[in-house]
Amino acid sequence: MRDEKLLAYSLSHDADVWRWSVYDEDGVTVADGAHDTQAAAQAAVDNTLRSAGSDFLTA
């Protein structure tokens, strides 16, 4: 049995912001947000994945 969670994330540009979401294995959104720059959005994703302490998959 596996103890760690597998997570996926998406990152997209929408109008004037970069939107991001992190999903669990069932496709449920566990975190999301929007930032002015791609770098800030990616950093938020990285922080979310790190704080989850989990292995992850990228979408």
C-alpha positions as CSV (number, residue, x, y, z in Angstrom):
1,M,0.0,0.0,0.0
2,R,1.2,3.5,-0.9
3,D,1.5,6.1,1.8
4,E,2.4,9.1,-0.3
5,K,-0.2,11.1,-2.3
6,L,0.3,11.7,-6.0
7,L,-0.5,15.2,-7.1
8,A,-0.8,16.9,-10.5
9,Y,-0.8,20.5,-11.3
10,S,-1.9,22.8,-14.1
11,L,-0.5,26.3,-15.0
12,S,-2.1,28.5,-17.6
13,H,-2.2,32.1,-18.7
14,D,-5.7,33.7,-18.5
15,A,-6.1,37.3,-19.6
16,D,-3.6,39.2,-17.4
17,V,-2.8,36.5,-14.8
18,W,-1.3,33.1,-14.5
19,R,-3.7,30.6,-13.0
20,W,-2.6,27.4,-11.2
21,S,-4.3,24.4,-9.6
22,V,-3.1,21.4,-7.8
23,Y,-5.2,18.2,-8.0
24,D,-5.2,14.9,-6.1
25,E,-5.4,11.5,-7.7
26,D,-9.2,11.7,-7.9
27,G,-9.0,15.0,-9.8
28,V,-10.2,17.1,-6.8
29,T,-8.6,20.5,-6.6
30,V,-6.6,20.8,-3.4
31,A,-5.2,24.3,-4.0
32,D,-5.4,27.0,-6.6
33,G,-4.6,30.6,-7.2
34,A,-3.6,33.4,-9.7
35,H,-0.5,35.5,-9.9
36,D,0.8,38.3,-12.1
37,T,3.8,36.4,-13.4
38,Q,4.5,32.8,-14.5
39,A,7.4,32.6,-12.0
40,A,5.2,33.6,-9.1
41,A,2.5,31.1,-10.1
42,Q,5.1,28.3,-10.5
43,A,6.6,29.2,-7.1
44,A,3.1,28.9,-5.5
45,V,2.7,25.5,-7.1
46,D,6.2,24.4,-5.8
47,N,5.4,25.7,-2.3
48,T,2.0,23.8,-2.3
49,L,3.7,20.6,-3.4
50,R,6.5,21.0,-0.9
51,S,4.1,21.7,1.9
52,A,2.1,18.6,1.0
53,G,5.3,16.6,1.5
54,S,4.2,14.4,-1.4
55,D,5.5,12.9,-4.6
56,F,3.8,14.5,-7.5
57,L,3.1,14.1,-11.2
58,T,3.0,17.0,-13.6
59,A,0.1,17.5,-16.0
